[in-house]
Amino acid sequence: MGTYIVNVESDVLAKQCVTICEERKAENVVLFDVQKASVLADYYLLCTGNSMPHIRALSEHLKIEINGEHGLLPRAKEGDASSEWIILDYGVVIVHILDADRRRFYNVEELWNPELVVYRSPSEEEEEEDVTEF
């Protein structure tokens, strides 16, 4: 396996991934800063897609926009929309796109301390208020 070079700061890439997911209507977006807790990545992003086509679209738009902006493709991709869980590994940021049932069943966010959450998409009540971006 060759060297995988990330030419963008991990926090910049993480924020861009959050923005892309939210622009594409991902639900329950949560970003964990795991720099001090994991050797695998600096950030883990979890989000929910509401259908197989939506999960596929989120994955494709992430790949297209991150590649367009930074010339960066995922070093690994696991799953597809039919599995209802896609993982995109950008080295410093790992993105999990799941359907709601898989997310509840596997409860991935429970793997990390809630204090590591640096961003959580606003709830419907908060969306009505002026919410400051991270």
DRENDONU-215108 format. One line per field, with one value per atom (N, C-alpha, C): residue in one letter; x, y, z. Coordinates in steps of 0.02 Angstrom, whole numbers, plus 50000, padded with zeros to 5 digits. Layout:
BEGIN
aa: c(a_...)
X: c(X_...)
Y: c(Y_...)
Z: c(Z_...)
This chain:
BEGIN
aa: c(m_m_m_g_g_g_t_t_t_y_y_y_i_i_i_v_v_v_n_n_n_v_v_v_e_e_e_s_s_s_d_d_d_v_v_v_l_l_l_a_a_a_k_k_k_q_q_q_c_c_c_v_v_v_t_t_t_i_i_i_c_c_c_e_e_e_e_e_e_r_r_r_k_k_k_a_a_a_e_e_e_n_n_n_v_v_v_v_v_v_l_l_l_f_f_f_d_d_d_v_v_v_q_q_q_k_k_k_a_a_a_s_s_s_v_v_v_l_l_l_a_a_a_d_d_d_y_y_y_y_y_y_l_l_l_l_l_l_c_c_c_t_t_t_g_g_g_n_n_n_s_s_s_m_m_m_p_p_p_h_h_h_i_i_i_r_r_r_a_a_a_l_l_l_s_s_s_e_e_e_h_h_h_l_l_l_k_k_k_i_i_i_e_e_e_i_i_i_n_n_n_g_g_g_e_e_e_h_h_h_g_g_g_l_l_l_l_l_l_p_p_p_r_r_r_a_a_a_k_k_k_e_e_e_g_g_g_d_d_d_a_a_a_s_s_s_s_s_s_e_e_e_w_w_w_i_i_i_i_i_i_l_l_l_d_d_d_y_y_y_g_g_g_v_v_v_v_v_v_i_i_i_v_v_v_h_h_h_i_i_i_l_l_l_d_d_d_a_a_a_d_d_d_r_r_r_r_r_r_r_r_r_f_f_f_y_y_y_n_n_n_v_v_v_e_e_e_e_e_e_l_l_l_w_w_w_n_n_n_p_p_p_e_e_e_l_l_l_v_v_v_v_v_v_y_y_y_r_r_r_s_s_s_p_p_p_s_s_s_e_e_e_e_e_e_e_e_e_e_e_e_e_e_e_e_e_e_d_d_d_v_v_v_t_t_t_e_e_e_f_f_f)
X: c(50042_50000_50044_50028_50068_50054_50091_50083_50021_49982_49922_49938_49939_49957_49895_49884_49828_49856_49833_49861_49816_49779_49734_49733_49725_49721_49660_49666_49612_49549_49555_49496_49460_49497_49468_49429_49459_49426_49364_49369_49312_49254_49268_49215_49184_49225_49199_49153_49173_49130_49063_49064_49002_48958_48988_48950_48919_48957_48932_48873_48881_48828_48765_48773_48714_48682_48722_48693_48653_48672_48638_48586_48566_48510_48523_48586_48600_48569_48548_48517_48565_48555_48591_48667_48696_48767_48804_48853_48893_48966_49007_49078_49116_49158_49199_49271_49303_49375_49409_49439_49469_49545_49573_49646_49684_49658_49693_49670_49621_49592_49602_49624_49629_49691_49722_49777_49753_49689_49662_49644_49621_49599_49598_49592_49584_49511_49468_49396_49356_49301_49251_49187_49157_49094_49041_48985_48928_48870_48834_48773_48724_48661_48608_48580_48574_48538_48470_48420_48351_48329_48372_48356_48420_48417_48476_48500_48456_48480_48511_48483_48510_48579_48589_48655_48705_48686_48730_48747_48697_48708_48755_48746_48791_48863_48873_48940_48970_48931_48956_48973_48930_48944_49005_49014_49075_49136_49136_49193_49206_49154_49162_49187_49156_49174_49242_49259_49325_49379_49367_49415_49423_49368_49370_49407_49396_49427_49499_49515_49581_49619_49588_49620_49628_49581_49587_49529_49546_49496_49502_49449_49457_49511_49550_49600_49568_49507_49469_49395_49355_49282_49255_49211_49179_49104_49072_49000_48975_48910_48877_48806_48769_48702_48658_48667_48624_48640_48701_48718_48692_48669_48642_48692_48757_48810_48871_48894_48954_49005_49067_49122_49171_49187_49239_49297_49357_49416_49462_49465_49509_49573_49591_49652_49642_49633_49625_49552_49507_49435_49403_49365_49327_49253_49219_49148_49106_49057_49009_48941_48912_48845_48802_48753_48711_48637_48597_48525_48507_48448_48428_48426_48402_48399_48468_48515_48584_48616_48603_48633_48608_48543_48516_48542_48543_48563_48636_48681_48753_48776_48738_48751_48825_48850_48921_48945_48903_48925_48941_48915_48929_49001_49037_49107_49151_49127_49167_49135_49177_49155_49115_49056_49017_49054_49103_49143_49186_49195_49234_49194_49128_49086_49103_49124_49139_49085_49041_48985_48929_48869_48808_48758_48728_48680_48623_48596_48543_48480_48445_48380_48330_48271_48221_48204_48202_48188_48244_48306_48363_48368_48346_48349_48307_48255_48213_48249_48297_48335_48397_48434_48497_48551_48575_48625_48694_48743_48810_48845_48881_48919_48980_49008_49067_49129)
Y: c(49941_50000_50062_50110_50171_50220_50275_50327_50368_50384_50425_50493_50544_50611_50655_50684_50730_50800_50840_50906_50962_50946_50994_50980_51033_51025_50983_50940_50895_50932_50987_51023_51056_51079_51109_51056_50998_50943_50920_50914_50892_50941_51006_51056_51055_51044_51041_50980_50924_50864_50877_50910_50927_50970_51022_51068_51032_50989_50951_50907_50872_50828_50867_50923_50963_50994_51017_51045_50993_50930_50875_50842_50876_50857_50793_50780_50726_50745_50695_50708_50688_50719_50701_50696_50750_50753_50765_50722_50728_50721_50769_50768_50761_50710_50696_50715_50750_50764_50709_50661_50603_50604_50663_50668_50639_50648_50623_50553_50526_50462_50407_50424_50375_50387_50333_50338_50331_50314_50302_50366_50417_50479_50535_50596_50654_50667_50653_50667_50608_50593_50546_50585_50577_50610_50556_50563_50518_50558_50529_50562_50508_50528_50482_50503_50453_50463_50430_50459_50434_50381_50362_50309_50286_50230_50206_50257_50287_50339_50400_50418_50474_50457_50398_50376_50377_50351_50351_50422_50467_50536_50572_50562_50592_50570_50506_50479_50508_50509_50534_50608_50647_50719_50733_50696_50703_50690_50635_50617_50670_50692_50742_50808_50833_50899_50900_50849_50846_50839_50798_50790_50856_50889_50952_51007_51010_51063_51048_50985_50968_50915_50889_50836_50773_50762_50707_50658_50596_50542_50501_50466_50424_50372_50359_50306_50238_50236_50174_50192_50146_50152_50083_50081_50018_50025_49973_49972_50009_50004_50040_50055_50091_50112_50053_49996_49938_49907_49919_49895_49943_50001_50053_50081_50073_50102_50109_50170_50183_50217_50196_50227_50253_50318_50349_50368_50342_50354_50403_50464_50515_50522_50471_50472_50509_50574_50614_50623_50608_50611_50547_50514_50454_50471_50462_50480_50417_50413_50358_50385_50356_50375_50314_50318_50260_50278_50226_50237_50238_50263_50272_50206_50152_50088_50062_50065_50041_50084_50149_50194_50179_50167_50150_50082_50033_49965_49962_49991_49987_50040_50094_50146_50167_50183_50198_50256_50306_50364_50347_50291_50271_50245_50235_50214_50270_50332_50390_50429_50460_50503_50562_50577_50633_50700_50704_50766_50778_50727_50734_50764_50772_50802_50875_50895_50965_50998_50958_50985_50933_50957_50916_50959_50931_50970_50991_51050_51075_51033_51027_50993_51038_51012_51053_51116_51111_51170_51222_51198_51244_51275_51240_51267_51330_51335_51394_51454_51442_51495_51508_51561_51577_51535_51484_51438_51458_51465_51482_51420_51429_51373_51361_51301_51283_51315)
Z: c(50000_50000_50000_49957_49952_50007_50005_50055_50039_50090_50083_50114_50072_50095_50098_50156_50166_50165_50116_50106_50134_50186_50217_50292_50332_50404_50422_50471_50488_50510_50547_50568_50509_50461_50400_50362_50353_50318_50355_50421_50461_50454_50459_50453_50383_50332_50264_50257_50285_50282_50317_50374_50409_50364_50335_50292_50233_50200_50143_50164_50219_50243_50260_50293_50311_50249_50201_50140_50102_50109_50075_50120_50172_50216_50257_50274_50322_50388_50426_50491_50547_50604_50665_50653_50627_50613_50679_50693_50754_50735_50759_50746_50812_50815_50874_50859_50905_50901_50942_50907_50941_50936_50926_50918_50976_51037_51096_51116_51081_51100_51048_50988_50935_50892_50870_50823_50751_50742_50675_50638_50674_50642_50693_50669_50713_50729_50679_50687_50660_50694_50671_50660_50602_50587_50577_50611_50603_50576_50529_50506_50481_50477_50457_50390_50345_50282_50289_50256_50267_50216_50169_50121_50087_50052_50016_49965_49924_49878_49914_49971_50008_50035_50061_50086_50029_49972_49913_49892_49891_49871_49919_49984_50033_50021_50010_49998_49934_49881_49817_49820_49852_49856_49899_49952_49992_49948_49913_49871_49818_49784_49730_49757_49810_49836_49871_49908_49941_49888_49837_49783_49745_49731_49695_49733_49797_49839_49856_49871_49898_49857_49804_49766_49807_49853_49901_49892_49881_49878_49942_49962_50022_50011_50063_50056_50061_50089_50093_50097_50070_50074_50091_50139_50158_50151_50128_50123_50061_50052_49999_50023_49982_50004_50021_49985_49999_50068_50093_50160_50214_50192_50235_50284_50268_50308_50263_50252_50212_50257_50253_50289_50237_50242_50200_50245_50230_50270_50234_50259_50231_50271_50308_50348_50413_50410_50471_50491_50445_50458_50432_50474_50454_50458_50402_50396_50395_50440_50441_50420_50368_50345_50353_50397_50413_50405_50397_50402_50477_50493_50563_50601_50570_50605_50623_50577_50591_50646_50641_50690_50760_50767_50832_50856_50810_50829_50851_50811_50826_50876_50882_50932_50932_50873_50864_50907_50917_50956_51028_51052_51121_51130_51074_51079_51106_51100_51118_51175_51214_51269_51240_51266_51240_51245_51289_51294_51233_51191_51129_51072_51081_51029_51023_50962_50949_50906_50877_50840_50839_50849_50842_50805_50752_50714_50760_50748_50791_50785_50841_50840_50804_50790_50756_50795_50862_50903_50896_50896_50891_50822_50770_50702_50696_50736_50734_50765_50809_50839_50797_50813_50779_50810_50775_50800_50773_50818_50797_50770_50714_50686_50728_50724_50762_50733)
